[in-house]
């Protein structure tokens, strides 16, 4: 394998690794968004107490913060 082919191979391997990392982050985001949806559907189907509503809101905020953190990771990988 000549030098150009080696460089091309290395470049493609780096691109593959980058793509896998992006996919992993997107999977995590998807899981958190589904959890947020389940919480919202639960609140819609039930009539949670004020205490339970506060707990659900706290869970939603935590998930939102986690999604935003993952989104920042994606942005740093792009730039």
C-alpha positions as CSV (number, residue, x, y, z in Angstrom):
1,X,0.0,0.0,0.0
2,X,1.5,3.3,-1.0
3,X,1.5,6.5,1.1
4,X,-1.6,8.0,-0.5
5,X,-3.6,4.9,0.0
6,X,-2.4,4.7,3.7
7,X,-3.5,8.3,4.2
8,X,-6.8,7.7,2.5
9,X,-7.4,4.6,4.7
10,X,-6.5,6.5,7.9
11,X,-8.8,9.3,6.9
12,X,-11.7,6.9,6.2
13,X,-11.1,5.1,9.5
14,X,-11.2,8.5,11.3
15,X,-14.5,9.3,9.5
16,X,-15.9,6.0,10.5
17,X,-15.0,6.5,14.2
18,X,-16.5,10.1,14.1
19,X,-19.7,8.7,12.6
20,X,-19.9,6.0,15.2
21,X,-19.5,8.5,18.0
22,X,-22.2,10.8,16.5
23,X,-24.5,7.8,16.2
24,X,-23.9,6.9,19.9
25,X,-24.7,10.5,21.0
26,X,-27.8,10.5,18.8
27,X,-29.0,7.2,20.3
28,X,-28.6,8.7,23.8
29,X,-30.6,11.7,22.8
30,X,-33.3,9.5,21.3
31,X,-33.6,7.5,24.5
32,X,-33.9,10.6,26.7
33,X,-36.5,12.1,24.4
34,X,-38.6,8.9,24.6
35,X,-38.3,9.0,28.3
36,X,-39.6,12.6,28.3
37,X,-42.5,11.5,26.1
38,X,-43.4,8.7,28.5
39,X,-43.4,11.2,31.4
40,X,-45.6,13.6,29.5
41,X,-48.0,10.9,28.5
42,X,-48.2,9.6,32.1
43,X,-49.0,13.1,33.2
44,X,-51.7,13.5,30.5
45,X,-53.3,10.1,31.3
46,X,-53.2,10.5,35.1
47,X,-54.0,13.4,37.4
48,X,-50.8,13.7,39.3
49,X,-50.8,15.5,42.6
50,X,-48.9,18.7,43.1
51,X,-46.0,16.8,44.7
52,X,-46.0,14.2,41.9
53,X,-46.2,17.0,39.2
54,X,-43.1,18.7,40.8
55,X,-41.3,15.4,40.7
56,X,-42.2,14.8,37.0
57,X,-41.1,18.4,36.2
58,X,-37.8,17.8,37.9
59,X,-37.3,14.6,35.9
60,X,-38.1,16.5,32.7
61,X,-35.7,19.3,33.5
62,X,-32.9,16.8,34.3
63,X,-33.6,15.0,31.0
64,X,-33.7,18.3,29.1
65,X,-30.3,19.3,30.6
66,X,-28.8,16.0,29.6
67,X,-30.1,16.3,26.0
68,X,-28.7,19.8,25.8
69,X,-25.3,18.5,27.0
70,X,-25.4,15.8,24.4
71,X,-26.3,18.4,21.7
72,X,-23.3,20.4,22.8
73,X,-21.1,17.3,22.3
74,X,-22.5,16.9,18.8
75,X,-21.8,20.6,18.0
76,X,-18.2,20.4,19.3
77,X,-17.6,17.4,17.0
78,X,-18.9,19.2,14.0
79,X,-16.9,22.4,14.5
